[in-house]
Amino acid sequence: MTVLVLSVLVVAAAAALTAWLRSRGSRRNRAMAQLLDAADALEDRLRTARSEIEAIAGDDHNPVREAMQEMLRQRLWLQQHGQSASLEQLDSVRASIDAARDSIDTQLMQIERARASLH
């Protein structure tokens, strides 16, 4: 009887460990997918911002270039370290990408307001 109870406990522990590892993998996959989606959205916003700023200020004074370079650095980091990065690191990178996108959105709204006041 003791062997049967011990066997059931071992099987239950193995099942719990397997479920935990799968859920951790799922969270990691979700974090990676959210990070890539955020990076894609930022890249789209940066392209829009670059076009808007170039239309107004020309190519010489375009602050989007630095943001695009940062985006490329983040993508390179993700390519090199994404598989070994912790969930906290992935979430931190995604948060910085979201903050950069919000900043670009704010700048685009300011450009739009400046255009509207000229007309």
Sequence and secondary structure as in RCSB ss.txt:
>XXXX:A:sequence
MTVLVLSVLVVAAAAALTAWLRSRGSRRNRAMAQLLDAADALEDRLRTARSEIEAIAGDDHNPVREAMQEMLRQR
LWLQQHGQSASLEQLDSVRASIDAARDSIDTQLMQIERARASLH
>XXXX:A:secstr
 HHHHHHHHHHHHHHHHHHHHHHHHHHHHHHHHHHHHHHHHHHHHHHHHHHHHHHHH STT THHHHHHHHHHHH
HHHHHHTTT  HHHHHHHHHHHHHHHHHHHHHHHHHHHHHHHH 
